[in-house]
Amino acid sequence: MTNYRLYFFGAGRGPAFDFRDFEVADEAAAIAAAQKLHRIGAMELWCAGRKIRHWGPAGAVPPRSLASLI
């Protein structure tokens, strides 16, 4: 089992306002667990000093989709 930390941010950029530590078998399981907690604000998943993934605020348009809107 590996320890992961999920940081929660507000709707905008700024310091994390909360975090949750959890243990799962691997990175894929950590991402799946984190995705279930994505509600409103941005989040970042870390394992020790390595950032695994960043989620923007819920409902935000992903950057790659912006090009199709222009």
Number of C-alpha atoms within 10 A of each C-alpha: 8 12 15 23 19 25 19 22 21 16 14 10 11 9 10 14 9 11 13 11 12 13 12 14 10 12 16 10 12 22 17 10 14 21 13 8 11 15 12 15 17 21 26 18 24 20 16 11 6 9 13 16 13 13 17 20 19 13 9 12 10 11 9 8 9 9 8 7 6 5
